[in-house]
Amino acid sequence: MRSTFSLLPYINRSRVKADGTTGILCRITIDGKQTAVSTGIYCRPEDWNGRKNEIKSARENNRLQEYLRLISEAYEEILKSQGVVSAEILKNHITLNNIHPTTLLQMGEWERERLRKHSEEIDSISTYRGSMYYQKYLVDYLASFRKKDIAFEEVTEDFGKSYKAFLKKCKNFSSSQTNKCMCWLNRLLYLAVDRDIIRVNPCEDLEYEPKPEARHKYISREEFKRILSTPMYDKRQELARRAFIFSTLTGLAYVDIKLLHPHHIGTNAEGRRFIRINRKKTSVEAFIPLHPIAERILSLYNTTDDEQPVFPLPSRDALWFEIHEIGVIIGKEDNLSYHQSRHSFGTFLISADIPIESIAKMMGHSNIRTTQGYARITDDKISKDMDKLMERRKDVSAGEKTNNHKQTTLNKE
């Protein structure tokens, strides 16, 4: 028979610390028997909602809810493995297994597990996938001086400085990559601060690397024509090629095309088809009149069953691989990535003198300054093209002077 189980967080208003906060306890009740355990979370008595048994601060309340979730998971695990669980058994399990990590890599794995579950809830694995690499770099750094892990109390500002130097010298990371790794380190340290494992983050005053100006990579019109005129014989590669072309003509990112359903496609009074969809990244609506080639691609896929997406796209990583292979096939010098299609859409529109406000609406930008970045790309390209033209003219001029000099010499002879 399954036992009855409940959790009740509460505070002891009579035990307030010098800083004005009091600890939050959790009463565990199983089959009518009770025990209490400290959550390690603190709040001011006036910030505690006694009716809802929660903290008014969203950040602290999220921590409390996460703690309660971990206790519930521990209860389920014990019940499944042992078939019986009591309040004391559960309390002992929580105490012995240290439900809150006390070392850097433990906290990283704990946070990665939270991100994994969150990625399933929001149907996006990009943050979770990135955390795998940032955690690995910390493991590599600790291994470089023969450590398998490090207690939070041993982490100092010098540790952070040394880690940054390791990323730049040993991993040869750019400023952007280094900053992302340092963000992960600080994230784990601030989690330790939140759980009263350490008093302050020892690396909070470390400066990040200067952020270089964002540079959008895009394809040229000639490269786009080569992709258009090079059908793939492999079905999966052909789907990737069509998705890339469709994105180049609509500006939709991978996640937006993956979420594209027939109800996002409409027709105006003139019979012109368009896409209207809220972008996943910004929640801003994008309105895109469809190019004839994009319409032809749509006709090859699902535009009627709204329970299914339009395109049967594979995972992001699988699609990235196929796009890279397409770049090799068409002879592109540098790597071809899927997101270059969206950047190319913005650049092509700027080059065609489409008003920047219209481009921002089509691309679903929340800030027009983002769109202006595409204008800078075009300006840079114009400047470089002009520099090349001036160099050619100098070469021609120098050649003409040489010929004239030779002709003058011949005339004198």
C-alpha positions in Angstrom: 0.0 0.0 0.0 1.3 3.4 -1.0 2.1 5.7 2.0 0.7 9.2 2.5 3.3 11.9 1.9 3.2 15.7 2.3 5.7 18.6 2.7 5.0 21.8 4.5 7.5 24.7 4.5 7.3 27.1 7.4 9.4 29.6 9.4 10.1 30.0 13.1 9.4 33.7 13.7 10.8 33.5 17.2 14.3 32.7 15.9 15.5 35.7 13.8 19.2 36.2 13.1 21.1 39.4 13.5 20.7 40.2 9.8 16.9 40.1 10.2 16.3 36.8 8.5 15.1 33.5 9.7 15.6 30.0 8.4 12.9 28.1 6.4 12.2 24.6 7.7 10.3 21.9 5.9 7.9 19.5 7.8 7.9 16.0 6.3 4.8 14.0 7.0 4.6 10.3 6.0 1.7 8.1 7.3 0.9 10.6 10.0 4.4 10.7 11.4 6.4 14.0 11.2 9.9 15.3 11.2 11.5 18.6 10.2 14.5 19.4 8.1 16.3 22.7 7.5 16.2 23.9 3.8 19.2 26.1 4.2 17.1 29.0 2.7 16.5 32.2 4.7 14.1 35.1 4.4 12.8 38.0 6.4 9.6 37.2 8.4 7.7 39.9 6.6 8.6 38.3 3.2 7.0 35.0 4.2 3.4 34.3 2.9 1.9 32.1 5.7 -1.2 31.3 3.7 0.6 30.1 0.6 3.7 28.8 2.4 6.0 30.6 0.0 8.5 33.5 -0.2 7.4 36.8 -1.8 10.7 37.1 -3.6 10.4 35.1 -6.9 14.1 34.2 -6.9 14.1 32.8 -3.3 10.8 31.1 -3.8 12.1 29.3 -6.9 15.0 28.0 -4.7 12.4 26.8 -2.2 10.3 25.1 -4.8 13.4 23.4 -6.3 14.3 22.1 -2.8 10.8 20.7 -2.3 11.0 19.0 -5.7 14.3 17.3 -4.8 12.8 16.0 -1.6 9.8 14.6 -3.5 12.2 12.9 -6.0 14.1 11.4 -3.1 10.9 10.1 -1.6 9.9 8.4 -4.9 13.4 6.9 -5.3 13.4 5.4 -1.8 9.9 4.1 -2.3 10.8 2.5 -5.6 14.0 0.9 -4.4 13.0 -0.2 -0.9 9.3 -0.4 -1.1 8.9 1.4 2.2 9.8 4.9 3.4 9.3 6.8 6.7 9.8 10.5 7.6 13.0 9.7 9.4 14.4 7.5 6.6 13.7 10.4 4.1 15.3 12.9 6.5 18.4 10.7 6.9 18.6 10.3 3.1 18.5 14.0 2.6 21.2 14.7 5.3 23.5 11.9 4.2 23.3 12.6 0.4 23.7 16.4 1.0 20.9 17.5 -1.2 22.8 20.7 -1.9 26.3 20.2 -3.5 29.3 21.5 -1.6 31.9 21.3 -4.4 32.3 23.2 -7.7 31.8 20.3 -10.1 29.0 18.8 -8.0 27.2 22.1 -8.3 27.8 22.1 -12.0 26.2 18.6 -12.4 23.3 19.6 -10.2 22.7 22.7 -12.2 23.0 20.8 -15.5 20.4 18.3 -14.3 18.0 21.2 -13.6 18.7 22.7 -17.0 18.0 19.3 -18.6 14.6 19.1 -17.0 13.9 22.7 -17.9 14.9 22.1 -21.5 12.2 19.4 -21.8 9.6 21.8 -20.4 10.4 24.6 -22.9 11.4 22.3 -25.8 14.8 23.9 -26.3 18.1 22.2 -25.5 20.5 25.0 -26.5 21.3 26.2 -22.9 21.6 22.6 -21.6 23.8 21.7 -24.5 26.1 24.6 -23.9 26.4 23.8 -20.2 27.9 20.4 -21.2 30.9 22.1 -22.8 31.4 24.7 -20.0 31.3 22.0 -17.4 33.9 20.0 -19.4 36.3 22.9 -19.5 36.1 23.2 -15.7 36.9 19.5 -15.5 39.9 19.9 -17.9 41.2 22.9 -15.9 41.1 21.1 -12.6 42.7 18.0 -14.2 45.6 20.3 -15.4 46.7 20.4 -11.8 45.5 16.9 -10.9 42.3 17.7 -9.1 39.1 15.9 -9.6 37.0 18.6 -7.9 37.4 21.5 -5.6 35.5 22.7 -2.5 33.9 26.1 -2.8 35.9 27.3 0.2 39.1 26.7 -1.9 37.9 28.8 -4.9 39.7 32.2 -4.8 40.0 35.2 -7.2 43.4 33.8 -8.3 41.6 30.6 -9.2 39.3 32.6 -11.5 42.2 34.5 -13.0 44.1 31.3 -13.6 41.1 29.6 -15.2 40.7 32.6 -17.6 44.4 32.3 -18.6 43.9 28.6 -19.1 41.0 29.1 -21.5 42.9 31.7 -23.5 46.3 30.0 -23.7 45.6 26.3 -23.5 42.2 26.2 -25.2 43.0 29.2 -27.5 39.5 30.6 -26.9 38.2 33.9 -28.3 37.0 36.6 -26.0 33.4 35.5 -26.5 34.1 31.8 -25.7 36.2 32.8 -22.6 33.4 35.0 -21.3 30.8 32.3 -21.7 33.0 29.9 -19.7 33.5 32.5 -17.0 29.8 33.1 -16.8 29.3 29.4 -16.1 31.9 29.6 -13.3 30.2 32.6 -11.8 26.8 31.0 -12.1 28.0 28.0 -9.9 29.6 30.3 -7.4 26.5 32.5 -7.0 24.4 29.3 -6.6 26.8 28.4 -3.7 26.3 31.9 -2.2 22.5 31.5 -2.5 22.8 28.2 -0.5 25.0 29.8 2.2 27.9 27.4 1.2 30.1 30.5 0.8 29.6 34.0 2.0 30.5 35.9 -1.3 31.5 35.0 -4.8 35.3 35.4 -4.8 35.4 35.9 -8.6 32.7 38.6 -8.9 35.2 41.4 -9.4 37.0 39.6 -12.2 36.7 41.6 -15.5 35.3 39.9 -18.5 37.2 40.1 -21.8 36.3 43.1 -24.0 33.4 42.0 -26.2 34.2 42.3 -29.9 31.6 43.9 -32.2 29.1 41.4 -33.3 29.8 40.2 -36.9 27.0 38.5 -38.7 28.2 35.9 -41.2 26.2 35.6 -44.4 26.5 34.1 -47.9 26.9 35.9 -51.1 24.4 36.0 -53.9 26.6 33.7 -56.0 26.8 31.2 -53.2 23.1 31.3 -52.8 22.6 30.7 -56.5 24.9 27.7 -56.2 22.8 26.3 -53.4 19.6 26.9 -55.4 21.0 25.1 -58.4 22.5 22.1 -56.6 19.8 19.6 -55.5 20.9 16.8 -53.2 20.3 13.2 -53.9 20.2 12.2 -50.2 16.7 12.9 -48.9 17.9 14.3 -45.6 20.4 16.6 -47.2 17.8 17.8 -49.7 15.4 18.6 -46.8 18.3 20.6 -45.1 19.0 22.4 -48.4 15.3 23.4 -48.8 15.1 24.5 -45.2 18.2 26.6 -45.7 16.8 28.2 -48.8 13.5 28.8 -47.1 15.2 30.5 -44.2 17.3 32.6 -46.6 14.0 33.8 -48.2 12.0 34.3 -45.0 14.6 35.1 -42.3 13.2 32.4 -39.9 15.6 30.8 -37.5 15.8 27.0 -37.1 13.5 27.0 -34.0 10.9 29.2 -35.8 10.8 26.9 -38.9 10.6 23.8 -36.6 7.6 25.4 -34.9 6.0 26.6 -38.2 2.5 25.1 -38.6 -0.1 25.6 -41.3 -2.1 28.1 -39.3 0.9 30.5 -39.5 0.5 30.7 -43.3 -2.1 33.1 -44.7 -3.2 34.8 -47.9 -4.1 38.5 -48.2 -6.8 40.1 -50.3 -4.5 40.2 -53.4 -3.8 36.5 -53.1 -0.3 37.0 -51.8 0.7 34.4 -49.3 2.6 35.4 -46.1 3.8 33.9 -42.8 2.8 35.5 -39.5 4.5 33.9 -36.4 5.8 35.0 -33.0 9.6 34.4 -32.9 10.6 31.9 -30.2 13.7 34.0 -29.2 12.0 37.4 -28.7 8.2 36.6 -28.7 8.0 39.4 -31.3 5.7 38.8 -34.3 7.4 38.4 -37.6 5.3 39.2 -40.8 6.9 37.8 -44.0 5.4 38.0 -47.5 6.5 34.8 -49.2 8.9 34.8 -52.1 7.7 32.5 -55.1 10.6 30.1 -54.4 9.6 29.9 -50.7 6.0 29.2 -51.8 7.2 26.3 -54.1 9.1 24.8 -51.2 6.1 25.1 -48.9 4.0 23.2 -51.5 6.2 20.2 -51.0 5.4 19.8 -47.3 2.5 19.9 -44.9 0.3 22.9 -45.3 -3.1 21.3 -44.2 -2.7 19.3 -41.0 -2.3 21.8 -38.2 -1.5 19.1 -35.7 1.9 18.6 -37.5 4.6 21.1 -38.3 5.2 22.1 -41.9 8.7 20.8 -42.1 9.8 17.4 -40.6 13.1 18.8 -39.5 15.7 16.6 -37.7 17.5 17.7 -34.5 19.5 21.0 -34.6 22.8 19.2 -34.4 21.9 16.8 -37.3 20.7 19.7 -39.4 23.9 21.6 -38.7 25.9 18.7 -40.0 23.9 18.4 -43.2 24.3 22.2 -43.8 28.0 22.0 -43.3 28.2 19.2 -45.9 26.2 21.3 -48.4 28.8 24.1 -47.9 31.6 21.6 -48.8 29.7 20.4 -51.9 29.1 23.9 -53.3 32.8 24.7 -52.7 32.3 27.4 -50.0 35.7 28.4 -48.5 34.6 28.8 -44.9 32.1 26.7 -42.9 28.4 27.0 -43.9 26.1 27.2 -40.9 22.4 27.2 -40.8 22.1 30.6 -39.1 23.9 32.3 -42.0 20.6 31.9 -43.9 18.8 34.3 -41.6 21.7 36.8 -41.6 21.7 36.6 -45.4 18.0 37.4 -45.5 18.6 40.6 -43.6 21.7 41.5 -45.7 19.9 40.9 -49.0 17.0 43.1 -48.0 19.3 45.9 -46.9 21.2 45.7 -50.2 17.8 45.9 -52.0 17.1 49.3 -50.3 14.1 47.9 -48.3 13.3 50.3 -45.4 14.9 49.2 -42.2 11.6 49.3 -40.3 10.1 46.8 -42.7 13.1 44.5 -42.3 12.8 44.7 -38.5 9.1 43.6 -38.8 9.9 40.8 -41.2 12.7 39.5 -39.0 10.8 39.9 -35.7 13.5 42.1 -34.1 12.5 43.5 -30.7 15.0 46.4 -31.2 15.7 48.2 -34.4 19.3 48.5 -33.4 19.7 44.8 -34.1 18.4 45.4 -37.6 20.9 48.3 -38.1 23.7 45.7 -37.6 22.8 44.4 -41.1 23.2 47.9 -42.5 26.7 48.1 -41.0 27.6 44.8 -42.7 26.5 46.2 -46.1 28.4 49.5 -45.4 31.6 47.5 -44.5 31.3 45.5 -47.7 30.8 48.6 -49.8 33.9 50.1 -48.2 36.0 47.0 -48.8 34.7 46.7 -52.4 35.7 50.4 -52.9 39.1 49.7 -51.5 39.6 46.8 -53.9 38.5 49.1 -56.8 40.9 51.8 -55.8 43.7 49.2 -55.6 42.9 48.0 -59.1 42.9 51.5 -60.4 46.3 52.1 -58.8 47.6 49.0 -60.4 46.2 50.1 -63.8 47.7 53.6 -63.4 51.1 52.2 -62.4 51.0 49.9 -65.4 50.2 52.8 -67.7 53.1 54.9 -66.3 55.4 52.0 -66.9 54.3 51.5 -70.5 54.5 55.2 -71.1 58.1 55.3 -69.7 59.0 52.3 -72.0 57.5 54.0 -75.0 59.4 57.3 -74.2 62.7 55.3 -73.9 62.1 53.6 -77.3 61.3 56.9 -79.0 64.6 58.4 -77.7 66.5 55.4 -79.1 
